[in-house]
Amino acid sequence: MKMNELKLVYFSPTGTTRKVLMETARNIDLKSVSFDFSVYKEKKPVLRFAANDFVLFGIPVYYGRVPALFTEYLANITGSGTPAALIATYGCREYEDALLELKETVEKNGFKVIGAAAFPAEHSLVPTIGARRPNKNDMKVIADYGVQLNRRIRKETAFDSVSIHVPGNSPYRKYGRNSLFPKADVSTCTVCRACAKSCPSGAISIKEPMKTDHKKCIGCLKCIRVCKQNSRAISSIKFRILSSRLNKVCQNDRQADIFL
Ligand SMILES: Cc1cc2nc3c(=O)[nH]c(=O)nc-3n(C[C@H](O)[C@H](O)[C@H](O)COP(=O)(O)O)c2cc1C
C-alpha cells in the first residue's frame, strides 16, 4: 500500500509534546499535516483518516493518564484500520496508564497502533524537574524513533502481524483533580488577552481575562507562560508544596521507553 500523508494529532499546552512530535515526524518520509488540539475548540472537530494515512498521536501525561480534555477530542477522531504511532511526554515522574489508555482509545476508534513511546521531559508544573529536557541526547533517541517508524511503514504492506504491548493497567488510575488555579494580578494585567486566547480549555474569559472558570481550568499553567507582564501566578505556598512533593518522586535522569 502506498502511504498517503502523515497526520500529526496532538495536545501540547506548553509545547514539549509538540517538539517531540515534530522531531519524530522530521524522520518520516511523508508530507505532514498538523491537527493541534492545544488551542481551544468549542465544537469538537470530526476527523476521519484513510487506511493509507499514518497518524502520530502526541500527549503530555496528566495524572498518569491521557489528558481528559484530549480524550473528548479523540472521541471524534476515527481511522479505517489506519496505522498510528503514539508519543507520550511526561515530567520525569511516571506515565503509568497513559500509553495504554491512548492505545486502547485509538484502537477502539479504528487505528492500528504500530509503535509507542514515552519520553521524559521538563515538568511543566515545576520546570526545574527534568529542566530543559528533551536535551541533545534525548533528541537523538526521539529522532531514532522516527527513523524506526519510517522503516516500519516503508517495509510493511499490511500491519496485521504487528502487535505492540505497552505498560499500564485497566481500569486506569483515577484522574487527578486540579487545584492549581492561576490568578491575574489586577495591578499589572494589561488586559492583552494573551492568556484567554491561548488557554486550551477556554477557561479564561475573553471579555474579562482576569476571571478564570475553575470548572474548566485544567491546571496546565500555559497562561502563566504566555503572560508578558508576569501578571498571572499560582499561590507561592501551593507551588512550594507541589515542588517539594514532586522533587521527591521525580527522577531527572529517566530514560525513554520505546515499544516497536
Ligand atoms: C496537570 C498536569 C499533570 C501532570 N501529571 C504528570 C504525571 O502524572 N507524571 C509526570 O511524570 N508528569 C506529569 N506532568 C508533566 C507533563 O506531563 C510534562 O511536563 C509534559 O511534557 C508537558 O507537555 P506539554 O509541554 O506538551 O504540555 C503533568 C503536568 C500537568 C500540567
The ligand as a Tripos MOL2 file, in Angstrom:
@<TRIPOS>MOLECULE
LIG
   31    33     1     0     0
SMALL
NO_CHARGES

@<TRIPOS>ATOM
      1 C1         -1.9860   18.7990   35.2310 C.3       1 LIG1
      2 C2         -0.6730   18.1190   34.9630 C.ar      1 LIG1
      3 C3         -0.4900   16.7980   35.3680 C.ar      1 LIG1
      4 C4          0.7430   16.1590   35.1320 C.ar      1 LIG1
      5 N1          0.8920   14.8420   35.5040 N.ar      1 LIG1
      6 C5          2.0860   14.2150   35.3090 C.ar      1 LIG1
      7 C6          2.2620   12.8420   35.6880 C.ar      1 LIG1
      8 O1          1.3470   12.1650   36.1410 O.2       1 LIG1
      9 N2          3.5020   12.3020   35.5410 N.ar      1 LIG1
     10 C7          4.5660   13.0100   35.0610 C.ar      1 LIG1
     11 O2          5.6780   12.4770   35.0320 O.2       1 LIG1
     12 N3          4.3880   14.2890   34.6020 N.ar      1 LIG1
     13 C8          3.1890   14.8910   34.7050 C.ar      1 LIG1
     14 N4          3.0020   16.1870   34.2450 N.ar      1 LIG1
     15 C9          4.0780   16.8330   33.4570 C.3       1 LIG1
     16 C10         3.8270   16.7780   31.9510 C.3       1 LIG1
     17 O3          3.3840   15.5160   31.5620 O.3       1 LIG1
     18 C11         5.0960   17.1040   31.1440 C.3       1 LIG1
     19 O4          5.7240   18.2420   31.6060 O.3       1 LIG1
     20 C12         4.7950   17.2120   29.6460 C.3       1 LIG1
     21 O5          5.9970   17.0700   28.9300 O.3       1 LIG1
     22 C13         4.1450   18.5360   29.2580 C.3       1 LIG1
     23 O6          3.8910   18.5180   27.8770 O.3       1 LIG1
     24 P1          3.4730   19.7950   27.0170 P.3       1 LIG1
     25 O7          4.6150   20.7980   27.1630 O.co2     1 LIG1
     26 O8          3.3660   19.2580   25.6380 O.co2     1 LIG1
     27 O9          2.2070   20.3180   27.5610 O.co2     1 LIG1
     28 C14         1.8020   16.8460   34.4720 C.ar      1 LIG1
     29 C15         1.5960   18.1790   34.0790 C.ar      1 LIG1
     30 C16         0.3780   18.7960   34.3090 C.ar      1 LIG1
     31 C17         0.1850   20.2290   33.8440 C.3       1 LIG1
@<TRIPOS>BOND
     1     1     2 1
     2     2     3 ar
     3     2    30 ar
     4     3     4 ar
     5     4     5 ar
     6     4    28 ar
     7     5     6 ar
     8     6     7 ar
     9     6    13 1
    10     7     8 2
    11     7     9 ar
    12     9    10 ar
    13    10    11 2
    14    10    12 ar
    15    12    13 ar
    16    13    14 ar
    17    14    15 1
    18    14    28 ar
    19    15    16 1
    20    16    17 1
    21    16    18 1
    22    18    19 1
    23    18    20 1
    24    20    21 1
    25    20    22 1
    26    22    23 1
    27    23    24 1
    28    24    25 2
    29    24    26 1
    30    24    27 1
    31    28    29 ar
    32    29    30 ar
    33    30    31 1
@<TRIPOS>SUBSTRUCTURE
     1 LIG1         1 GROUP 0 **** ****
